[in-house]
Amino acid sequence: MKFLLTNDDGIDAPGLAALVTAASTLGEPIVVGPAGPQSGVSHAVTWQKGVQIESRGEKRFAIHGTPADCTRLGLLHLVPDAKWVLSGINHGSNLGADMYYSGTVAAVREAVLHGWPGIAVSHYRKAGMDFDWDRAARWVTPVLQDLLTRVIEPGLFYNVNLPHLPADADDPEVVWCPLDPNPLPLNYRHEEESGLYFAGDYTLRERTPGADVATCFGGSIAVTAVRLL
């Protein structure tokens, strides 16, 4: 089974390499990633200028565009026989309302719009802690294995968020949960020369009990089924 792998942190991001490691145990991953960071671009696509495709070695292609561009060009030209689109592992969570801003999630949403199933994977990060990408790949592998065996439903994709746990913690449990509908904290700081900067404290966002924010912040892997149609 072939997978189209992409992200929004760029083709050289270690989170994408971790996803390749996990996907390689389940099929054949082909990387079609942004040439550079595209975090937070949501579902932007390139309309009025050309998009370049650059070979980066065997089964690796860099797209000089957005994550949604990667999905479009990947499915149209590079990996038309892909069975799934996998996006991530994002360097930071995409929980609740984040899903609407995220290029990682948009890459999968674009796939679903064209009839391919997809899974977006992100990793929550606590301040002062580094990511352990080997551990993340190990956590993601059985989650992917489970999701890939499920019946494909038109208009549905999966949004997966990994918690950030201490190095000596036990492996987290997997919890199926809905998206948290609460928005991010609305706060800006003013800088005299450059204007207003978003300054909402991500960790102080409201948490609906049992939804994805509370689940991931509580130390579990949050898996959410998202339906478009």
C-alpha positions, 0 to 999 in steps of 0.5 A: 500500500502506498502512502502520500506523506506531507506536512506543514513544517517543511520536507526536512522536518524531523516530525515528517521523518518520524512519520516516514519511520512509522508508515514504513512498517505498514506500506510504502511512503512517498514524501511530497512535502513543502520546500520550506516551513508553511505552518499556519497557512491553513487551506491556502492554495497557489492560484496565480503563479507557478508551483515548482516540483523539486526531486529530493532523492528517491521517493522524496519531492519538495513542492514550492507551495503550501501543504494543500498544494503538496496534496494536489500535485502529489495525487495528480502527478507524483503518487496517483496510486496512493491509498492514503494521505498522511500528514505530520507529525506536526511540531505542535498540537492541532487540537480543537479550533487549531484544526482550522488554522493548520496546514497539516490538517488542511493537507488531509482535508484537501485529500478528502475533498478529492476522494482520498482518505487521510490522517493528520498527526500532531505532537503537543509540546510543553515549554522547556521540553524537547520532542522525542521523535523516536518515541513519537514514531513508536506511539504513532505506528499502532494508531496508524495500523488501527485507522488504516484497517477501518472502513473508508467513509467519504468525507471523513478523516482522522485528527491525531494528537500526541501528548508530551510526556516525561522521558520515564512515563509509560506509553499513553493510552489512545482515547477517541474523543470529539473536537473541543469547540472552544476558541483560543484565548483572545489576547494581543500585545502591542509593540510600538514599531511593529503593531499587534502580536497574538499573545493568548496563552495556549495552555490556558485555553478552555477545555471541554471534559472528554474532548480532544484538548483535555484528553491530550493535555491530560496525557493521552493520545487524542484521536478524533474522527472529523466529517466534512460532508 
